Amino acid sequence: MRRDLYSNIGLADGITVDTKGYASLTFVITTGAIASAGDFGVAVQDSDASGSGFTAAGADFVDSNAPATLAADSVYKVSYRGNKRYARLQLTKAGGTSIALGAVAVLGHPEVSPVA
């Protein structure tokens, strides 16, 4: 196994992340401006199918440093280590107008390394 991180992680794009070939997944979330007292939170959903059946991932499978209400101009990490093949983030609006938010899915602990 190569010791550099570059060769030992995968990246995913799109709404749904396929974890096949990896044992862990971490979402890196960045926030910018929040308008009109925005109150937004994030959660992880998982499913055995890519297009349906998503439900809240069990608390035992999620680690997060994100608070219930996201702050402006912040960075958070939310990891998923459950046993479902597909996962995605769910953004929930409890109030306010809008939030600038981006997320990157980082797949770790690959079955085959180095990752292409």
N, C-alpha and C positions, 0 to 999 in steps of 0.2 A: 504494500500500500504506500502510495506517495504521501508525504507529510504536508504538502501544500493544500490549502483550502480550495483553490481553484479547481483542482483535479478531483475533488471529493464532494462537490455539491452539484445539484442540478437546479435550473431555474424554470419556472412555469409562467405562462401568460394565459390570459382568458379568465373567465369567471370561475370555472371549475378546474380543480387541480387533480390530476391523475397521479397517485402516489406509487403506482406499480414500479417495482425495482428499488424502492427507497423505504427505509424504516422510520423516517421522521420528516416532518414538515414544519417550517416556521414562516409565518407571515411577518414581514417588516412593514410597519404602517407609519406613514409620515403625514402630519397634519399641517395645514397652513391657517389661513384666516377662517374664522367662524363668524357668520353674520347673524344679527338679531338674536342674541342670547341662545345660539344653537346648542342643543342638548343631544349629542349623538353618541352611540355606543357600538361596539363590535362584538361579535360572537362567531364561533366556528360551527358550521353545520357539516354533517358527513352523510354518506350514502354508499350503497353497494352498486348503484347505477349512476351513469354520468348525467342523465337528464331528468331524473325524478327521484322521489323518495328521500329527499334531504330533510333531516331533523337536527335538532340541537345536539352537538357532540357531548358526550358525558363529561362531567366536570373532572373525572379521574384521568381523562385523555387530553386535557387542555391546561397549558401553563401560560400565564399572561401577566405583563406588567401594565396593561392598559386599565385605567380606572373606568368606572361605570359611565362617566361622562368624559369624553375626550377633550383635552385642552388644545388650544391653538398652538401652532409652531412647536410641535412635539414629535418625538419618535417613540414607537412602542414595538414590542415583539410579542407575538401570540403563537405558541407552538401547538401542534397537533401530533399525538403519537398513538392514535387509536388504530383499530384494525379494519376500518372501512377503506375501500380503495379510493374513493373520491371525497374531496373536502373543498369547502369554500368559506369565504368570509360573509357574514351578514352584517350590514350596516343598519342600525335602527335609529330612527329619528323620534325623539320624545318631545321636541319642541324647537322653536327657532326657525330660521330660514334655510341656511346652507352651511356647508363646511367644505374646505379644500382638503382633499384626502387622496393619498395614493398608497398602494400596497404592492409588494413584491413577494412572490412565493419562492422560498428557498427550500429545496429538497435535500435531505442529508442522509447519512448512513446508507450509501448505495450498496446494492447486492454485488455489483461489479464495479471495480475501480481500476484505473482512473475513469472518470466520467468523460465521455466524448464532448 
